[in-house]
Amino acid sequence: MVVHEVFGVVYSPVKAFEEIVKNPTIKGPLLIFLLILLATAGAQYVSASKFVLETGTPQGDEWTESTSLWTPDGVSTDDADKFVGNYSVTSSVTNDTHVWMKLIDIGTFDCLADKGYKGLSFRIKWIHQNNTFPANATLRLFSNDNRYFELDINDKIANSSNTWGNATVDIGPTNLNWRPSVDSPNWGNITGLELELAWLASDAANLTMKIDDLYFGKHVSYLTLGAFTGWFVDSLTFTAFRFFLGWSLYAILLLLIIKLSGNKAGPWSVLFIVIGYTFSINIVQVLVDAFRFSTLPTLVFPLKAWNPIVGEEGLASKLIDDIYQTSWYPTLAYKLTMPLTFVFIVWAIALSAIAIHFLREFTWKKAAGISIAAYFIYLFVRGFLGI
């Protein structure tokens, strides 16, 4: 009987509330709460599945905190001019035309598999005593011994003369700009990297190159991260809090509006229970939102966006907004957010009016007026409280 009344509010509210007011029971709103919680759990899972986060290896800026894995022997650390951590690594030459650094013995990085590494990120600063731009900037990824993939990165260093620049390159076979050496390197077995800047013979000078914040990036679903569990539990807890607070708040506001309009409100407990049934539409709303989310494209957030270093929070926020602007905001599913919100507000007001009409035998006009006044105050207070 209770189940029939709960779902009846959705598809046949007039008939449902005629029956509910005759024998209101708290079991109905409690069932609605459990169904909302269950629907929210599913919706949050769907939502989280749309977020892919980049994770970096190594963590903690390990590769640029020491020179132990770097060649040539002249590579040193700099604790004064760094971007993250305690040091950057630097290579300097005198009256020369090229400066380079090579990182070796870093283990094996699989950049071939679907769940392998997709990007390489680093901060770079180069200094030419005459501020002359390099003729060539080259990044090499080694696959054992002297086999390598080579990429021109002139565009990546355009803004890094005497200042720290941020560079990220796509790695793996999908980036066709990489040139393999003649001895068939393997994207599934990357074991080292090299950065080289070269100038024309006429531009020989004192040269310096510095590297910091260096890591390989891998894309992982938010569902697989430990943070998801905490977020999921917090989300369900907040849903429960919002349901009971919203239910109580709306019933209190209805009671006040009824009394202020000069009508008898009757027992608040009965009004509280009957109004609880109007929250049945929240089940529908959560399910509709889950369906909309399921149609949205997956968002990929770089490490610098979701876990920015100190001082780059503003840039991270802009990057996240750009990702939403590009991928979600133009879609029909996202554009329906406001229209659907309006539909559910109108639906909630209508259900409230029906409930009051049968509970207090008010005219439809009076019931609608009380419902509209109470609901808009309810929306204002809920917005003020952040629920």
C-alpha positions as CSV (number, residue, x, y, z in Angstrom):
1,M,0.0,0.0,0.0
2,V,2.8,2.4,1.0
3,V,4.7,1.6,-2.2
4,H,1.6,2.2,-4.3
5,E,1.1,5.6,-2.7
6,V,4.7,6.7,-3.1
7,F,4.8,6.0,-6.8
8,G,1.2,7.1,-7.2
9,V,2.3,10.6,-6.2
10,V,4.4,10.6,-9.4
11,Y,1.9,9.3,-12.0
12,S,-1.5,10.0,-10.3
13,P,-1.1,12.6,-7.6
14,V,-4.7,13.6,-7.1
15,K,-5.8,10.0,-6.5
16,A,-2.7,9.3,-4.4
17,F,-3.2,12.2,-2.0
18,E,-6.9,11.5,-1.6
19,E,-5.8,8.1,-0.1
20,I,-2.7,9.4,1.8
21,V,-4.6,12.1,3.8
22,K,-7.0,9.4,5.1
23,N,-4.2,7.4,6.8
24,P,-0.9,9.2,6.6
25,T,2.1,7.1,7.7
26,I,5.7,8.0,8.1
27,K,6.6,4.8,6.2
28,G,5.9,6.6,2.9
29,P,8.4,9.5,3.3
30,L,11.0,7.1,4.8
31,L,10.7,4.8,1.8
32,I,11.1,7.8,-0.5
33,F,14.3,8.7,1.4
34,L,15.7,5.2,0.9
35,L,14.9,5.3,-2.8
36,I,16.4,8.8,-3.2
37,L,19.6,7.5,-1.4
38,L,19.7,4.5,-3.7
39,A,19.2,6.6,-6.8
40,T,21.8,9.1,-5.7
41,A,24.3,6.3,-5.2
42,G,23.8,5.2,-8.8
43,A,23.8,8.8,-10.1
44,Q,27.1,9.6,-8.3
45,Y,28.7,6.4,-9.7
46,V,27.6,7.5,-13.2
47,S,28.9,11.0,-12.6
48,A,32.3,9.9,-11.3
49,S,32.7,7.6,-14.3
50,K,32.8,10.7,-16.5
51,F,36.0,12.0,-14.8
52,V,39.4,10.9,-15.8
53,L,42.4,12.3,-13.9
54,E,46.0,12.4,-14.8
55,T,48.4,11.0,-12.2
56,G,52.2,11.7,-12.4
57,T,55.2,9.3,-12.1
58,P,57.3,9.9,-10.1
59,Q,55.6,11.7,-7.3
60,G,57.2,14.4,-5.2
61,D,59.4,15.8,-8.0
62,E,61.9,13.0,-7.5
63,W,63.8,13.2,-10.8
64,T,64.8,16.9,-10.4
65,E,65.7,16.8,-6.7
66,S,69.0,15.0,-7.4
67,T,71.6,14.6,-10.2
68,S,72.1,10.8,-9.6
69,L,70.2,9.8,-12.7
70,W,71.4,12.6,-15.0
71,T,74.2,12.9,-17.5
72,P,76.5,14.6,-18.5
73,D,78.7,14.9,-15.4
74,G,78.3,18.7,-15.5
75,V,74.6,18.5,-14.5
76,S,74.0,20.1,-11.1
77,T,71.2,21.0,-8.8
78,D,70.0,24.6,-8.1
79,D,68.2,25.3,-4.8
80,A,67.7,29.0,-5.6
81,D,66.2,28.9,-9.0
82,K,63.5,26.2,-9.0
83,F,59.8,25.8,-9.6
84,V,58.7,23.0,-7.3
85,G,60.3,21.0,-4.6
86,N,63.8,22.0,-3.3
87,Y,65.9,21.9,-6.4
88,S,65.9,22.1,-10.2
89,V,68.5,20.3,-12.4
90,T,70.7,22.5,-14.6
91,S,73.3,22.0,-17.4
92,S,75.6,24.9,-18.4
93,V,78.3,25.2,-21.1
94,T,80.7,27.9,-22.1
95,N,81.1,29.3,-25.6
96,D,79.2,26.4,-27.2
97,T,76.3,25.8,-29.6
98,H,74.3,23.2,-27.8
99,V,73.3,22.2,-24.3
100,W,71.7,18.9,-23.3
101,M,70.6,16.7,-20.4
102,K,69.8,13.0,-20.3
103,L,67.9,11.1,-17.7
104,I,68.7,7.4,-17.5
105,D,67.8,4.3,-15.4
106,I,64.3,5.4,-14.6
107,G,62.7,2.0,-15.0
108,T,60.3,1.0,-17.7
109,F,57.3,3.1,-18.9
110,D,54.6,1.5,-21.0
111,C,53.3,4.3,-23.4
112,L,51.6,1.8,-25.7
113,A,48.8,0.2,-23.7
114,D,45.4,1.7,-23.3
115,K,46.1,2.3,-19.6
116,G,49.7,3.3,-20.2
117,Y,51.4,6.7,-20.0
118,K,49.9,9.4,-22.3
119,G,52.0,12.5,-21.7
120,L,55.3,13.9,-20.5
121,S,55.3,17.2,-18.6
122,F,58.1,19.4,-17.4
123,R,59.2,23.0,-16.6
124,I,62.0,24.4,-18.6
125,K,64.2,27.5,-18.6
126,W,67.0,28.2,-21.0
127,I,69.4,31.1,-21.1
128,H,71.5,32.3,-24.0
129,Q,73.8,35.2,-23.1
130,N,72.5,37.1,-26.2
131,N,68.9,36.0,-25.8
132,T,69.1,34.2,-29.2
133,F,66.4,31.6,-29.8
134,P,67.6,28.1,-30.4
135,A,67.7,26.8,-34.0
136,N,66.5,23.4,-32.8
137,A,64.9,22.1,-29.6
138,T,64.7,18.3,-29.3
139,L,63.1,15.8,-26.9
140,R,64.1,12.2,-27.2
141,L,62.5,9.2,-25.4
142,F,64.8,6.2,-25.3
143,S,63.7,2.6,-25.6
144,N,66.8,0.7,-24.3
145,D,70.3,1.6,-25.3
146,N,70.4,4.0,-28.2
147,R,67.0,3.4,-29.7
148,Y,64.7,6.4,-29.4
149,F,61.8,8.5,-30.5
150,E,62.5,12.1,-31.3
151,L,60.3,15.2,-31.3
152,D,60.8,18.9,-32.1
153,I,59.7,21.0,-29.2
154,N,60.6,24.5,-30.5
155,D,57.0,25.6,-29.9
156,K,57.1,24.3,-26.3
157,I,60.1,26.5,-25.3
158,A,58.9,29.7,-27.0
159,N,58.1,31.3,-23.6
160,S,60.9,29.9,-21.5
161,S,63.9,32.3,-22.3
162,N,65.2,33.4,-18.9
163,T,61.8,32.4,-17.3
164,W,60.2,29.1,-16.4
165,G,58.0,27.7,-19.1
166,N,55.4,24.9,-18.8
167,A,55.7,22.1,-21.4
168,T,53.4,19.0,-22.0
169,V,53.8,16.7,-24.9
170,D,51.6,13.7,-26.0
171,I,53.5,10.5,-26.1
172,G,52.7,7.2,-27.7
173,P,51.9,6.0,-31.2
174,T,48.9,8.3,-31.5
175,N,51.2,11.4,-31.8
176,L,52.5,11.1,-35.3
177,N,55.0,13.9,-34.9
178,W,57.5,11.6,-33.1
179,R,60.3,10.3,-35.4
180,P,61.6,6.8,-34.5
181,S,65.3,6.0,-34.9
182,V,66.3,3.4,-37.5
183,D,66.6,0.6,-35.0
184,S,62.9,0.3,-34.1
185,P,62.3,1.7,-30.7
186,N,59.3,0.4,-28.7
187,W,56.7,2.6,-27.1
188,G,56.0,-0.1,-24.6
189,N,59.4,0.1,-23.1
190,I,60.6,3.7,-22.5
191,T,63.6,3.8,-20.2
192,G,65.1,7.3,-20.4
193,L,64.8,10.8,-22.0
194,E,67.0,13.6,-23.3
195,L,66.5,17.3,-23.9
196,E,68.7,19.2,-26.2
197,L,68.9,22.8,-27.4
198,A,71.1,23.7,-30.4
199,W,72.1,27.0,-31.9
200,L,73.8,28.0,-35.2
201,A,77.6,28.1,-35.2
202,S,77.4,31.8,-35.4
203,D,75.4,32.0,-32.2
204,A,77.9,30.2,-30.0
205,A,77.7,31.6,-26.4
206,N,77.4,30.7,-22.8
207,L,74.3,28.4,-22.5
208,T,72.2,27.1,-19.6
209,M,69.2,24.8,-19.5
210,K,67.2,24.0,-16.4
211,I,64.5,21.4,-15.9
212,D,62.0,21.0,-13.0
213,D,58.6,19.3,-12.3
214,L,59.3,16.4,-14.6
215,Y,56.9,13.5,-14.8
216,F,55.2,11.0,-17.0
217,G,51.4,11.3,-16.9
218,K,48.9,8.4,-16.9
219,H,45.1,8.7,-17.1
220,V,43.0,6.9,-14.5
221,S,39.3,6.8,-13.8
222,Y,38.2,8.7,-10.7
223,L,36.3,5.6,-9.7
224,T,39.6,3.8,-9.2
225,L,41.1,6.4,-6.8
226,G,40.9,6.2,-3.1
227,A,39.5,9.7,-3.0
228,F,36.3,8.4,-4.7
229,T,35.2,6.4,-1.7
230,G,35.4,9.4,0.7
231,W,33.6,11.6,-1.9
232,F,31.0,9.0,-2.4
233,V,30.3,8.6,1.4
234,D,30.3,12.4,1.9
235,S,27.8,12.8,-1.0
236,L,25.4,10.2,0.4
237,T,25.7,11.8,3.9
238,F,24.9,15.2,2.5
239,T,22.0,13.8,0.5
240,A,20.5,12.4,3.7
241,F,21.1,15.7,5.6
242,R,19.6,17.7,2.8
243,F,16.5,15.5,2.5
244,F,15.5,15.6,6.2
245,L,16.4,19.3,6.6
246,G,14.6,20.2,3.4
247,W,11.5,18.2,4.4
248,S,11.4,19.8,7.9
249,L,12.0,23.3,6.5
250,Y,9.3,23.0,3.9
251,A,6.7,21.7,6.3
252,I,7.5,24.4,8.8
253,L,7.2,27.1,6.1
254,L,3.8,25.7,4.9
255,L,2.6,25.7,8.4
256,L,3.6,29.4,8.9
257,I,2.1,30.5,5.6
258,I,-1.2,28.7,6.4
259,K,-1.4,30.4,9.8
260,L,-0.5,33.8,8.4
261,S,-3.2,33.5,5.8
262,G,-5.7,33.1,8.7
263,N,-6.5,29.4,8.2
264,K,-6.3,26.6,10.7
265,A,-3.2,24.6,10.1
266,G,-4.1,21.4,12.0
267,P,-1.6,19.1,13.6
268,W,1.9,19.8,12.3
269,S,2.9,16.1,12.5
270,V,0.2,15.2,10.0
271,L,1.2,18.1,7.7
272,F,4.8,17.0,8.0
273,I,4.1,13.4,7.0
274,V,1.8,14.3,4.1
275,I,4.2,16.8,2.6
276,G,7.0,14.2,2.8
277,Y,5.2,12.4,0.0
278,T,5.8,15.3,-2.4
279,F,9.5,14.5,-2.3
280,S,8.7,11.4,-4.5
281,I,9.6,13.5,-7.5
282,N,13.2,13.9,-6.2
283,I,13.6,10.2,-7.1
284,V,12.6,11.0,-10.7
285,Q,14.9,14.1,-10.7
286,V,17.9,12.1,-9.6
287,L,17.3,9.4,-12.2
288,V,16.8,12.0,-15.0
289,D,20.1,13.7,-14.0
290,A,21.9,10.3,-13.9
291,F,20.6,9.6,-17.5
292,R,21.8,13.0,-18.6
293,F,25.2,12.5,-17.1
294,S,25.5,9.1,-18.8
295,T,25.2,10.8,-22.2
296,L,27.9,13.4,-21.5
297,P,31.5,12.9,-22.9
298,T,34.3,11.9,-20.5
299,L,36.4,14.8,-19.1
300,V,40.2,14.4,-18.8
301,F,41.8,16.6,-16.2
302,P,45.6,17.2,-16.3
303,L,47.4,16.9,-13.0
304,K,48.1,20.6,-13.1
305,A,44.4,21.2,-13.2
306,W,43.1,19.0,-10.4
307,N,46.2,19.1,-8.1
308,P,47.9,22.4,-8.9
309,I,51.1,23.5,-7.2
310,V,51.1,26.5,-4.9
311,G,50.6,29.7,-6.8
312,E,48.9,28.2,-9.8
313,E,45.5,27.7,-8.4
314,G,44.0,30.4,-10.6
315,L,45.5,28.9,-13.7
316,A,44.1,25.5,-12.7
317,S,40.7,26.9,-12.2
318,K,40.7,28.5,-15.7
319,L,41.9,25.2,-17.2
320,I,39.1,23.3,-15.5
321,D,36.6,25.8,-16.7
322,D,38.0,25.6,-20.3
323,I,37.5,21.8,-20.2
324,Y,33.9,22.2,-19.2
325,Q,33.3,24.9,-21.7
326,T,34.7,22.8,-24.5
327,S,33.3,19.4,-23.6
328,W,30.1,19.8,-21.6
329,Y,28.5,23.2,-21.9
330,P,27.7,22.9,-25.7
331,T,25.8,19.6,-25.2
332,L,22.0,19.2,-25.2
333,A,22.2,17.2,-21.9
334,Y,23.9,20.1,-20.2
335,K,21.7,22.8,-21.8
336,L,18.6,21.0,-20.4
337,T,19.8,21.7,-16.8
338,M,17.9,24.9,-16.2
339,P,14.7,24.0,-18.1
340,L,14.5,20.7,-16.2
341,T,15.1,22.5,-12.9
342,F,12.2,24.8,-13.6
343,V,10.0,21.8,-14.5
344,F,10.7,20.0,-11.2
345,I,10.1,23.3,-9.3
346,V,6.7,23.6,-10.9
347,W,6.0,20.0,-10.3
348,A,6.9,20.2,-6.6
349,I,4.6,23.3,-6.2
350,A,1.7,21.4,-7.9
351,L,2.1,18.4,-5.7
352,S,2.2,20.6,-2.6
353,A,-1.0,22.3,-3.7
354,I,-2.7,19.0,-4.2
355,A,-1.6,17.7,-0.8
356,I,-2.8,20.9,1.0
357,H,-6.1,20.9,-0.9
358,F,-7.0,17.4,0.3
359,L,-5.4,17.7,3.8
360,R,-7.1,21.0,4.8
361,E,-9.9,21.1,2.3
362,F,-8.8,24.4,0.9
363,T,-9.9,25.6,-2.5
364,W,-7.5,24.9,-5.3
365,K,-6.8,28.6,-5.6
366,K,-5.9,29.0,-2.0
367,A,-3.9,25.8,-1.9
368,A,-1.9,26.9,-5.0
369,G,-1.2,30.3,-3.5
370,I,0.0,28.9,-0.2
371,S,2.2,26.3,-2.0
372,I,3.7,28.9,-4.3
373,A,4.5,31.3,-1.4
374,A,6.0,28.6,0.8
375,Y,8.1,27.0,-2.0
376,F,9.7,30.2,-3.1
377,I,10.6,31.1,0.5
378,Y,11.9,27.5,0.8
379,L,14.1,27.9,-2.3
380,F,15.5,31.2,-0.9
381,V,16.3,29.7,2.6
382,R,17.7,26.6,1.1
383,G,20.0,28.6,-1.2
384,F,21.1,30.7,1.8
385,L,21.9,27.6,3.8
386,G,23.7,26.0,0.9
387,I,21.4,22.9,0.7
